[in-house]
Amino acid sequence: MSTPKIAIVYHSGFGHTAVAAEEVAAGARDAGAVVELLRIQGPGDDFAPLLEKASAADAIVFGSPTYMGDVSAALKAFFEASSKVWATRGWQDKLAAGFTNSLSMGGDKSNTLGSIFTLAMQHGMIWVGTGLPPGNANGNSTSAPEAVNRLSYSTGLATQSDNASPEVTPPAGDRETARLFGARIVETARKLIR
């Protein structure tokens, strides 16, 4: 059985999105993947090394905080730098997935995930959603912090953080959702590799 290689390319302004990235990575590693976390520091980064490492992966997971209803400037700059890869169709038929974090429960996270999805589709990638039912499905009437997929996103991972340290937020349910999402990406990659 082949070992999938997963690259997680993300920007995190205050550390909360980094927590989501680390949890996605943990779920992917637990599922047997080789994972590389590629953190973007800012929009002025030299993206060539990140693009090279991402291009070597079977799946690329993109993550960003939701700032003003969209991806951060740092991830957007990475997207623009990926036009060199686009020109050669270097990410064609690779798996793609996305995640975001914001302070509010909604906060236009769907728009952020939509921006990530659009970039992936422009590259000809294959999108992986969470595959999870809403946190209040199956008779559960809870969107409590410990509930899996409490924010009820299916297109990608959405987490929420209060104005508190990344050590305590996003909460346990969001962290578990991220781990399950990482495992799903690996399971999907294995099917594609076969």
N, CA and C atoms as a LAMMPS dump frame, in Angstrom:
ITEM: TIMESTEP
0
ITEM: NUMBER OF ATOMS
582
ITEM: BOX BOUNDS ff ff ff
-5.0000000000000000e+02 5.0000000000000000e+02
-5.0000000000000000e+02 5.0000000000000000e+02
-5.0000000000000000e+02 5.0000000000000000e+02
ITEM: ATOMS id mol type element x y z
1 1 1 N 0.844 -1.175 0
2 1 2 C 0 0 0
3 1 3 C 0.891 1.241 0
4 2 1 N 0.605 2.181 -0.887
5 2 2 C 1.375 3.418 -0.976
6 2 3 C 1.097 4.318 0.215
7 3 1 N 2.117 5.064 0.583
8 3 2 C 1.969 6.031 1.666
9 3 3 C 1.704 7.402 1.064
10 4 1 N 0.501 7.949 1.253
11 4 2 C 0.197 9.266 0.694
12 4 3 C 1.054 10.364 1.32
13 5 1 N 1.396 11.339 0.498
14 5 2 C 2.135 12.514 0.958
15 5 3 C 1.176 13.696 0.943
16 6 1 N 1.042 14.341 2.088
17 6 2 C 0.104 15.447 2.258
18 6 3 C 0.887 16.71 2.603
19 7 1 N 0.651 17.782 1.868
20 7 2 C 1.233 19.085 2.18
21 7 3 C 0.114 19.979 2.708
22 8 1 N 0.356 20.606 3.838
23 8 2 C -0.607 21.536 4.416
24 8 3 C 0.014 22.925 4.356
25 9 1 N -0.508 23.748 3.445
26 9 2 C -0.004 25.099 3.216
27 9 3 C -0.972 26.061 3.898
28 10 1 N -0.473 26.824 4.858
29 10 2 C -1.4 27.654 5.625
30 10 3 C -0.744 28.924 6.133
31 11 1 N -1.603 29.889 6.457
32 11 2 C -1.189 31.111 7.135
33 11 3 C -2.005 31.2 8.424
34 12 1 N -1.359 31.651 9.486
35 12 2 C -2.04 31.82 10.767
36 12 3 C -1.553 33.11 11.4
37 13 1 N -2.462 34.047 11.576
38 13 2 C -2.085 35.338 12.129
39 13 3 C -1.842 35.332 13.625
40 14 1 N -2.677 34.595 14.368
41 14 2 C -2.594 34.634 15.828
42 14 3 C -2.406 33.259 16.455
43 15 1 N -2.263 32.219 15.627
44 15 2 C -1.995 30.88 16.139
45 15 3 C -3.18 29.941 16.119
46 16 1 N -4.399 30.457 15.956
47 16 2 C -5.584 29.594 15.993
48 16 3 C -5.696 28.735 14.731
49 17 1 N -5.378 29.31 13.579
50 17 2 C -5.41 28.533 12.341
51 17 3 C -4.273 27.514 12.342
52 18 1 N -3.159 27.843 12.988
53 18 2 C -2.06 26.884 13.127
54 18 3 C -2.513 25.665 13.921
55 19 1 N -3.335 25.872 14.945
56 19 2 C -3.868 24.745 15.718
57 19 3 C -4.674 23.825 14.799
58 20 1 N -5.524 24.414 13.96
59 20 2 C -6.306 23.603 13.017
60 20 3 C -5.373 22.846 12.077
61 21 1 N -4.332 23.511 11.566
62 21 2 C -3.375 22.858 10.664
63 21 3 C -2.701 21.674 11.353
64 22 1 N -2.298 21.864 12.6
65 22 2 C -1.625 20.798 13.348
66 22 3 C -2.556 19.621 13.615
67 23 1 N -3.826 19.898 13.853
68 23 2 C -4.793 18.82 14.078
69 23 3 C -5.099 18.067 12.788
70 24 1 N -5.214 18.774 11.665
71 24 2 C -5.385 18.099 10.37
72 24 3 C -4.175 17.201 10.128
73 25 1 N -2.982 17.723 10.396
74 25 2 C -1.749 16.94 10.222
75 25 3 C -1.747 15.708 11.12
76 26 1 N -2.177 15.864 12.369
77 26 2 C -2.207 14.722 13.295
78 26 3 C -3.147 13.635 12.786
79 27 1 N -4.324 14.02 12.307
80 27 2 C -5.262 13.048 11.762
81 27 3 C -4.704 12.346 10.539
82 28 1 N -4.013 13.105 9.689
83 28 2 C -3.414 12.518 8.483
84 28 3 C -2.275 11.564 8.846
85 29 1 N -1.448 11.947 9.806
86 29 2 C -0.357 11.062 10.243
87 29 3 C -0.915 9.784 10.87
88 30 1 N -1.929 9.938 11.718
89 30 2 C -2.541 8.76 12.347
90 30 3 C -3.117 7.808 11.301
91 31 1 N -3.529 8.352 10.167
92 31 2 C -4.078 7.532 9.081
93 31 3 C -2.979 6.971 8.178
94 32 1 N -1.713 7.289 8.493
95 32 2 C -0.602 6.678 7.775
96 32 3 C 0.065 7.517 6.714
97 33 1 N -0.208 8.809 6.667
98 33 2 C 0.396 9.67 5.645
99 33 3 C 1.702 10.283 6.136
100 34 1 N 2.516 10.675 5.183
101 34 2 C 3.662 11.533 5.446
102 34 3 C 3.15 12.955 5.259
103 35 1 N 3.33 13.802 6.269
104 35 2 C 2.741 15.144 6.249
105 35 3 C 3.829 16.194 6.367
106 36 1 N 3.698 17.239 5.564
107 36 2 C 4.581 18.387 5.679
108 36 3 C 3.737 19.627 5.925
109 37 1 N 3.991 20.27 7.064
110 37 2 C 3.329 21.536 7.386
111 37 3 C 4.152 22.67 6.791
112 38 1 N 3.528 23.476 5.935
113 38 2 C 4.206 24.569 5.238
114 38 3 C 3.547 25.882 5.639
115 39 1 N 4.105 26.516 6.642
116 39 2 C 3.504 27.751 7.168
117 39 3 C 3.997 28.973 6.401
118 40 1 N 3.055 29.769 5.945
119 40 2 C 3.337 31.044 5.293
120 40 3 C 3.448 32.1 6.382
121 41 1 N 4.524 32.852 6.379
122 41 2 C 4.7 33.903 7.391
123 41 3 C 4.002 35.202 6.999
124 42 1 N 4.051 35.538 5.713
125 42 2 C 3.44 36.783 5.267
126 42 3 C 3.415 36.86 3.751
127 43 1 N 2.741 37.877 3.211
128 43 2 C 2.6 37.984 1.758
129 43 3 C 3.908 38.252 1.023
130 44 1 N 4.95 38.663 1.725
131 44 2 C 6.237 38.937 1.09
132 44 3 C 7.184 37.755 1.068
133 45 1 N 6.722 36.576 1.504
134 45 2 C 7.57 35.384 1.531
135 45 3 C 8.086 35.018 0.143
136 46 1 N 9.206 34.313 0.117
137 46 2 C 9.677 33.647 -1.101
138 46 3 C 8.911 32.336 -1.155
139 47 1 N 7.964 32.231 -2.081
140 47 2 C 7.088 31.065 -2.125
141 47 3 C 7.668 29.885 -2.898
142 48 1 N 8.79 30.068 -3.566
143 48 2 C 9.354 28.991 -4.392
144 48 3 C 9.568 27.697 -3.606
145 49 1 N 10.161 27.73 -2.408
146 49 2 C 10.345 26.477 -1.671
147 49 3 C 9.009 25.818 -1.271
148 50 1 N 8.021 26.63 -0.905
149 50 2 C 6.718 26.08 -0.532
150 50 3 C 6.024 25.463 -1.741
151 51 1 N 6.108 26.134 -2.873
152 51 2 C 5.492 25.612 -4.094
153 51 3 C 6.137 24.287 -4.498
154 52 1 N 7.439 24.202 -4.354
155 52 2 C 8.156 22.966 -4.698
156 52 3 C 7.724 21.818 -3.783
157 53 1 N 7.671 22.08 -2.495
158 53 2 C 7.274 21.035 -1.548
159 53 3 C 5.814 20.636 -1.747
160 54 1 N 4.937 21.608 -1.966
161 54 2 C 3.529 21.292 -2.207
162 54 3 C 3.376 20.467 -3.475
163 55 1 N 4.139 20.787 -4.483
164 55 2 C 4.039 20.078 -5.759
165 55 3 C 4.474 18.622 -5.66
166 56 1 N 5.265 18.291 -4.652
167 56 2 C 5.724 16.912 -4.467
168 56 3 C 4.7 16.045 -3.733
169 57 1 N 3.627 16.651 -3.257
170 57 2 C 2.623 15.926 -2.464
171 57 3 C 1.528 15.341 -3.346
172 58 1 N 0.829 14.337 -2.803
173 58 2 C -0.345 13.766 -3.472
174 58 3 C -1.579 14.623 -3.231
175 59 1 N -1.598 15.307 -2.086
176 59 2 C -2.728 16.156 -1.715
177 59 3 C -2.182 17.44 -1.107
178 60 1 N -2.838 18.552 -1.432
179 60 2 C -2.472 19.841 -0.858
180 60 3 C -3.69 20.384 -0.122
181 61 1 N -3.495 20.673 1.15
182 61 2 C -4.553 21.225 1.993
183 61 3 C -4.175 22.679 2.266
184 62 1 N -5.089 23.584 1.947
185 62 2 C -4.838 25.01 2.096
186 62 3 C -5.61 25.535 3.306
187 63 1 N -4.962 26.36 4.129
188 63 2 C -5.634 26.896 5.3
189 63 3 C -5.361 28.37 5.501
190 64 1 N -6.384 29.058 5.986
191 64 2 C -6.27 30.497 6.211
192 64 3 C -7.267 30.924 7.27
193 65 1 N -6.915 31.938 8.056
194 65 2 C -7.95 32.568 8.852
195 65 3 C -8.909 33.288 7.9
196 66 1 N -10.121 33.492 8.335
197 66 2 C -11.049 34.322 7.57
198 66 3 C -10.885 35.748 8.074
199 67 1 N -10.32 36.586 7.213
200 67 2 C -10.13 38 7.514
201 67 3 C -11.036 38.802 6.592
202 68 1 N -11.907 39.585 7.158
203 68 2 C -12.803 40.437 6.372
204 68 3 C -13.536 39.625 5.301
205 69 1 N -13.938 38.399 5.665
206 69 2 C -14.76 37.579 4.789
207 69 3 C -14.036 36.833 3.696
208 70 1 N -12.712 36.692 3.797
209 70 2 C -11.982 35.981 2.747
210 70 3 C -10.648 35.478 3.298
211 71 1 N -9.851 34.853 2.414
212 71 2 C -8.533 34.367 2.816
213 71 3 C -7.644 35.554 3.187
214 72 1 N -6.627 35.279 3.97
215 72 2 C -5.679 36.326 4.356
216 72 3 C -4.854 36.768 3.151
217 73 1 N -4.272 37.942 3.253
218 73 2 C -3.406 38.45 2.181
219 73 3 C -2.229 37.512 1.942
220 74 1 N -1.737 36.884 2.999
221 74 2 C -0.59 35.975 2.867
222 74 3 C -0.946 34.75 2.023
223 75 1 N -2.112 34.133 2.274
224 75 2 C -2.491 32.978 1.457
225 75 3 C -2.822 33.421 0.038
226 76 1 N -3.447 34.57 -0.106
227 76 2 C -3.77 35.088 -1.442
228 76 3 C -2.488 35.303 -2.247
229 77 1 N -1.431 35.813 -1.617
230 77 2 C -0.152 36.001 -2.309
231 77 3 C 0.424 34.659 -2.755
232 78 1 N 0.288 33.638 -1.902
233 78 2 C 0.727 32.295 -2.292
234 78 3 C -0.072 31.806 -3.496
235 79 1 N -1.389 32.028 -3.466
236 79 2 C -2.237 31.636 -4.597
237 79 3 C -1.736 32.285 -5.894
238 80 1 N -1.44 33.568 -5.818
239 80 2 C -0.971 34.266 -7.012
240 80 3 C 0.375 33.718 -7.474
241 81 1 N 1.238 33.37 -6.548
242 81 2 C 2.536 32.787 -6.908
243 81 3 C 2.37 31.412 -7.555
244 82 1 N 1.263 30.723 -7.245
245 82 2 C 1.043 29.389 -7.817
246 82 3 C 0.701 29.439 -9.302
247 83 1 N 0.572 30.633 -9.867
248 83 2 C 0.274 30.734 -11.304
249 83 3 C 1.375 30.09 -12.142
250 84 1 N 2.605 30.051 -11.627
251 84 2 C 3.696 29.382 -12.342
252 84 3 C 3.44 27.881 -12.417
253 85 1 N 2.896 27.317 -11.358
254 85 2 C 2.541 25.897 -11.35
255 85 3 C 1.337 25.677 -12.263
256 86 1 N 0.374 26.595 -12.201
257 86 2 C -0.819 26.501 -13.048
258 86 3 C -0.446 26.433 -14.525
259 87 1 N 0.53 27.227 -14.927
260 87 2 C 0.928 27.302 -16.334
261 87 3 C 1.415 25.963 -16.871
262 88 1 N 1.945 25.128 -15.991
263 88 2 C 2.443 23.808 -16.416
264 88 3 C 1.485 22.682 -16.016
265 89 1 N 0.35 23.06 -15.416
266 89 2 C -0.645 22.097 -14.912
267 89 3 C -0.014 21.152 -13.891
268 90 1 N 0.88 21.69 -13.092
269 90 2 C 1.624 20.896 -12.116
270 90 3 C 0.799 20.296 -10.995
271 91 1 N -0.367 20.869 -10.712
272 91 2 C -1.215 20.311 -9.654
273 91 3 C -2.443 19.604 -10.216
274 92 1 N -2.505 19.445 -11.521
275 92 2 C -3.631 18.771 -12.165
276 92 3 C -3.847 17.393 -11.532
277 93 1 N -5.068 17.105 -11.134
278 93 2 C -5.503 15.823 -10.577
279 93 3 C -4.918 15.478 -9.213
280 94 1 N -4.259 16.428 -8.55
281 94 2 C -3.897 16.223 -7.144
282 94 3 C -5.146 16.486 -6.306
283 95 1 N -5.179 15.912 -5.122
284 95 2 C -6.273 16.212 -4.205
285 95 3 C -6.072 17.597 -3.602
286 96 1 N -7.167 18.258 -3.319
287 96 2 C -7.146 19.559 -2.66
288 96 3 C -8.221 19.576 -1.583
289 97 1 N -7.947 20.318 -0.523
290 97 2 C -8.923 20.511 0.548
291 97 3 C -8.601 21.845 1.211
292 98 1 N -9.545 22.343 2.015
293 98 2 C -9.317 23.636 2.636
294 98 3 C -9.899 23.737 4.031
295 99 1 N -9.326 24.665 4.802
296 99 2 C -9.845 24.929 6.145
297 99 3 C -9.657 26.391 6.492
298 100 1 N -10.493 26.829 7.423
299 100 2 C -10.421 28.212 7.884
300 100 3 C -10.863 28.308 9.339
301 101 1 N -10.462 29.386 9.963
302 101 2 C -10.818 29.684 11.346
303 101 3 C -11.166 31.164 11.438
304 102 1 N -12.143 31.484 12.282
305 102 2 C -12.416 32.894 12.569
306 102 3 C -12.994 33.022 13.967
307 103 1 N -13.112 34.243 14.399
308 103 2 C -13.65 34.543 15.724
309 103 3 C -15.134 34.218 15.824
310 104 1 N -15.88 34.53 14.791
311 104 2 C -17.327 34.332 14.867
312 104 3 C -17.72 32.924 14.413
313 105 1 N -18.939 32.56 14.722
314 105 2 C -19.439 31.233 14.344
315 105 3 C -19.574 31.108 12.833
316 106 1 N -19.995 32.172 12.172
317 106 2 C -20.121 32.162 10.715
318 106 3 C -18.981 32.934 10.098
319 107 1 N -19.063 34.246 10.186
320 107 2 C -17.968 35.101 9.76
321 107 3 C -17.586 34.988 8.298
322 108 1 N -18.51 34.546 7.454
323 108 2 C -18.24 34.388 6.03
324 108 3 C -17.151 33.358 5.743
325 109 1 N -17.063 32.349 6.603
326 109 2 C -16.11 31.268 6.369
327 109 3 C -16.38 30.566 5.033
328 110 1 N -17.644 30.487 4.626
329 110 2 C -17.965 29.843 3.349
330 110 3 C -17.294 30.561 2.188
331 111 1 N -17.187 31.878 2.276
332 111 2 C -16.515 32.619 1.215
333 111 3 C -15.027 32.278 1.177
334 112 1 N -14.409 32.149 2.338
335 112 2 C -12.998 31.767 2.397
336 112 3 C -12.797 30.39 1.782
337 113 1 N -13.634 29.423 2.191
338 113 2 C -13.534 28.081 1.61
339 113 3 C -13.805 28.124 0.106
340 114 1 N -14.726 28.995 -0.317
341 114 2 C -14.999 29.143 -1.743
342 114 3 C -13.799 29.676 -2.512
343 115 1 N -13.059 30.589 -1.921
344 115 2 C -11.852 31.105 -2.576
345 115 3 C -10.803 30.006 -2.727
346 116 1 N -10.658 29.195 -1.688
347 116 2 C -9.713 28.076 -1.755
348 116 3 C -10.172 27.063 -2.808
349 117 1 N -11.469 26.76 -2.806
350 117 2 C -12.036 25.828 -3.784
351 117 3 C -11.804 26.333 -5.214
352 118 1 N -12.043 27.607 -5.445
353 118 2 C -11.869 28.166 -6.784
354 118 3 C -10.422 28.032 -7.254
355 119 1 N -9.476 28.325 -6.371
356 119 2 C -8.064 28.159 -6.72
357 119 3 C -7.789 26.706 -7.106
358 120 1 N -8.302 25.769 -6.306
359 120 2 C -8.092 24.347 -6.589
360 120 3 C -8.692 23.945 -7.934
361 121 1 N -9.881 24.455 -8.229
362 121 2 C -10.521 24.115 -9.503
363 121 3 C -9.756 24.716 -10.68
364 122 1 N -9.195 25.914 -10.502
365 122 2 C -8.397 26.507 -11.572
366 122 3 C -7.167 25.654 -11.877
367 123 1 N -6.647 25.02 -10.852
368 123 2 C -5.491 24.136 -11.028
369 123 3 C -5.891 22.742 -11.53
370 124 1 N -7.182 22.459 -11.637
371 124 2 C -7.62 21.14 -12.091
372 124 3 C -7.508 20.069 -11.028
373 125 1 N -7.595 20.478 -9.772
374 125 2 C -7.453 19.545 -8.654
375 125 3 C -8.787 18.865 -8.343
376 126 1 N -8.729 17.866 -7.487
377 126 2 C -9.91 17.102 -7.073
378 126 3 C -10.194 17.448 -5.616
379 127 1 N -11.378 17.983 -5.345
380 127 2 C -11.715 18.526 -4.022
381 127 3 C -12.218 17.451 -3.064
382 128 1 N -11.789 17.561 -1.804
383 128 2 C -12.249 16.683 -0.736
384 128 3 C -12.919 17.531 0.34
385 129 1 N -14.176 17.242 0.637
386 129 2 C -14.879 17.907 1.73
387 129 3 C -14.735 17.111 3.02
388 130 1 N -15.443 17.533 4.04
389 130 2 C -15.293 16.871 5.344
390 130 3 C -15.914 15.484 5.395
391 131 1 N -17.006 15.285 4.649
392 131 2 C -17.691 13.994 4.717
393 131 3 C -18.409 13.765 6.035
394 132 1 N -18.58 14.812 6.81
395 132 2 C -19.185 14.691 8.143
396 132 3 C -20.603 15.265 8.156
397 133 1 N -21.501 14.625 8.9
398 133 2 C -22.825 15.221 9.065
399 133 3 C -22.721 16.448 9.978
400 134 1 N -23.723 17.316 9.936
401 134 2 C -23.71 18.471 10.836
402 134 3 C -23.661 18.037 12.294
403 135 1 N -23.1 18.888 13.126
404 135 2 C -22.971 18.566 14.538
405 135 3 C -24.282 18.312 15.236
406 136 1 N -25.385 18.823 14.69
407 136 2 C -26.689 18.629 15.336
408 136 3 C -27.53 17.589 14.593
409 137 1 N -26.893 16.756 13.783
410 137 2 C -27.622 15.714 13.04
411 137 3 C -27.867 14.491 13.919
412 138 1 N -28.615 13.562 13.392
413 138 2 C -28.863 12.273 14.047
414 138 3 C -29.459 12.411 15.445
415 139 1 N -30.357 13.348 15.6
416 139 2 C -31.037 13.508 16.884
417 139 3 C -30.262 14.306 17.9
418 140 1 N -29.022 14.667 17.576
419 140 2 C -28.249 15.505 18.49
420 140 3 C -28.731 16.941 18.333
421 141 1 N -29.037 17.569 19.407
422 141 2 C -29.485 18.957 19.324
423 141 3 C -28.419 19.874 19.903
424 142 1 N -27.182 19.605 19.507
425 142 2 C -26.108 20.387 20.088
426 142 3 C -25.147 20.918 19.044
427 143 1 N -24.715 22.088 19.273
428 143 2 C -23.576 22.655 18.56
429 143 3 C -22.571 23.086 19.623
430 144 1 N -22.514 22.293 20.697
431 144 2 C -21.641 22.581 21.829
432 144 3 C -20.18 22.49 21.412
433 145 1 N -19.29 23.13 22.136
434 145 2 C -17.87 23.145 21.783
435 145 3 C -17.235 21.768 21.623
436 146 1 N -17.796 20.765 22.257
437 146 2 C -17.213 19.415 22.146
438 146 3 C -17.81 18.601 20.992
439 147 1 N -18.789 19.146 20.286
440 147 2 C -19.451 18.422 19.202
441 147 3 C -18.588 18.425 17.94
442 148 1 N -18.532 17.27 17.279
443 148 2 C -17.827 17.156 16.008
444 148 3 C -18.642 17.873 14.935
445 149 1 N -17.974 18.649 14.107
446 149 2 C -18.578 19.444 13.041
447 149 3 C -19.735 20.312 13.557
448 150 1 N -19.517 20.932 14.688
449 150 2 C -20.549 21.751 15.337
450 150 3 C -20.974 22.943 14.488
451 151 1 N -20.091 23.4 13.576
452 151 2 C -20.432 24.529 12.714
453 151 3 C -21.099 24.081 11.425
454 152 1 N -21.194 22.769 11.215
455 152 2 C -21.966 22.15 10.124
456 152 3 C -21.453 22.483 8.723
457 153 1 N -20.145 22.472 8.544
458 153 2 C -19.562 22.691 7.219
459 153 3 C -19.275 21.354 6.549
460 154 1 N -19.561 21.276 5.26
461 154 2 C -19.249 20.062 4.504
462 154 3 C -18.229 20.331 3.403
463 155 1 N -18.125 21.566 2.916
464 155 2 C -17.194 21.862 1.824
465 155 3 C -15.739 21.856 2.279
466 156 1 N -15.509 22.116 3.544
467 156 2 C -14.166 22.122 4.106
468 156 3 C -14.267 22.281 5.61
469 157 1 N -13.124 22.277 6.255
470 157 2 C -13.082 22.395 7.708
471 157 3 C -13.254 23.848 8.131
472 158 1 N -14.165 24.091 9.061
473 158 2 C -14.353 25.413 9.647
474 158 3 C -14.238 25.292 11.158
475 159 1 N -13.375 26.11 11.731
476 159 2 C -13.219 26.139 13.18
477 159 3 C -13.467 27.559 13.671
478 160 1 N -13.733 27.673 14.954
479 160 2 C -14.053 28.969 15.54
480 160 3 C -13.236 29.15 16.808
481 161 1 N -12.679 30.327 16.972
482 161 2 C -11.869 30.614 18.152
483 161 3 C -12.35 31.876 18.84
484 162 1 N -12.445 31.784 20.146
485 162 2 C -12.772 32.959 20.942
486 162 3 C -11.517 33.822 21.08
487 163 1 N -11.684 35 21.64
488 163 2 C -10.53 35.855 21.914
489 163 3 C -9.774 35.296 23.107
490 164 1 N -9.123 34.173 22.88
491 164 2 C -8.36 33.503 23.925
492 164 3 C -7.148 32.857 23.281
493 165 1 N -6.291 32.351 24.086
494 165 2 C -5.056 31.73 23.634
495 165 3 C -5.322 30.507 22.75
496 166 1 N -4.466 30.249 21.756
497 166 2 C -4.606 29.038 20.939
498 166 3 C -4.463 27.743 21.745
499 167 1 N -3.986 27.828 22.962
500 167 2 C -3.916 26.63 23.809
501 167 3 C -5.314 26.153 24.213
502 168 1 N -6.284 27.078 24.226
503 168 2 C -7.632 26.7 24.669
504 168 3 C -8.705 26.811 23.588
505 169 1 N -8.412 27.462 22.509
506 169 2 C -9.401 27.641 21.449
507 169 3 C -8.7 27.636 20.095
508 170 1 N -9.196 26.941 19.089
509 170 2 C -10.514 26.349 18.946
510 170 3 C -10.745 25.198 19.927
511 171 1 N -12.032 24.937 20.23
512 171 2 C -12.381 23.955 21.246
513 171 3 C -12.205 22.506 20.774
514 172 1 N -12.419 21.597 21.707
515 172 2 C -12.176 20.168 21.479
516 172 3 C -12.927 19.599 20.28
517 173 1 N -14.173 19.971 20.097
518 173 2 C -14.945 19.446 18.967
519 173 3 C -14.365 19.864 17.628
520 174 1 N -13.908 21.106 17.539
521 174 2 C -13.293 21.589 16.303
522 174 3 C -11.967 20.864 16.045
523 175 1 N -11.23 20.615 17.102
524 175 2 C -9.949 19.904 16.96
525 175 3 C -10.187 18.465 16.486
526 176 1 N -11.184 17.823 17.04
527 176 2 C -11.507 16.454 16.601
528 176 3 C -12.02 16.453 15.159
529 177 1 N -12.806 17.444 14.796
530 177 2 C -13.27 17.568 13.412
531 177 3 C -12.069 17.691 12.478
532 178 1 N -11.067 18.467 12.869
533 178 2 C -9.857 18.64 12.058
534 178 3 C -9.111 17.315 11.902
535 179 1 N -9.009 16.546 12.974
536 179 2 C -8.326 15.245 12.888
537 179 3 C -9.068 14.297 11.954
538 180 1 N -10.39 14.273 12.065
539 180 2 C -11.19 13.416 11.184
540 180 3 C -11.049 13.855 9.723
541 181 1 N -10.98 15.158 9.501
542 181 2 C -10.8 15.706 8.158
543 181 3 C -9.445 15.261 7.587
544 182 1 N -8.399 15.338 8.397
545 182 2 C -7.077 14.885 7.947
546 182 3 C -7.089 13.423 7.558
547 183 1 N -7.756 12.591 8.36
548 183 2 C -7.847 11.161 8.053
549 183 3 C -8.621 10.926 6.757
550 184 1 N -9.695 11.68 6.546
551 184 2 C -10.49 11.526 5.315
552 184 3 C -9.668 11.874 4.076
553 185 1 N -8.854 12.887 4.165
554 185 2 C -8.004 13.27 3.032
555 185 3 C -7.058 12.127 2.688
556 186 1 N -6.485 11.492 3.697
557 186 2 C -5.571 10.368 3.465
558 186 3 C -6.314 9.183 2.855
559 187 1 N -7.5 8.87 3.394
560 187 2 C -8.276 7.752 2.841
561 187 3 C -8.613 8.002 1.373
562 188 1 N -8.96 9.229 1.044
563 188 2 C -9.286 9.579 -0.345
564 188 3 C -8.028 9.501 -1.217
565 189 1 N -6.893 9.964 -0.691
566 189 2 C -5.635 9.906 -1.437
567 189 3 C -5.264 8.46 -1.747
568 190 1 N -5.463 7.572 -0.787
569 190 2 C -5.155 6.151 -1.017
570 190 3 C -5.988 5.591 -2.174
571 191 1 N -7.246 5.945 -2.222
572 191 2 C -8.107 5.479 -3.317
573 191 3 C -7.616 6.001 -4.655
574 192 1 N -7.18 7.245 -4.678
575 192 2 C -6.715 7.843 -5.915
576 192 3 C -5.37 7.242 -6.347
577 193 1 N -4.497 6.997 -5.398
578 193 2 C -3.185 6.431 -5.7
579 193 3 C -3.324 5.027 -6.293
580 194 1 N -4.299 4.26 -5.79
581 194 2 C -4.529 2.911 -6.317
582 194 3 C -4.847 2.98 -7.787
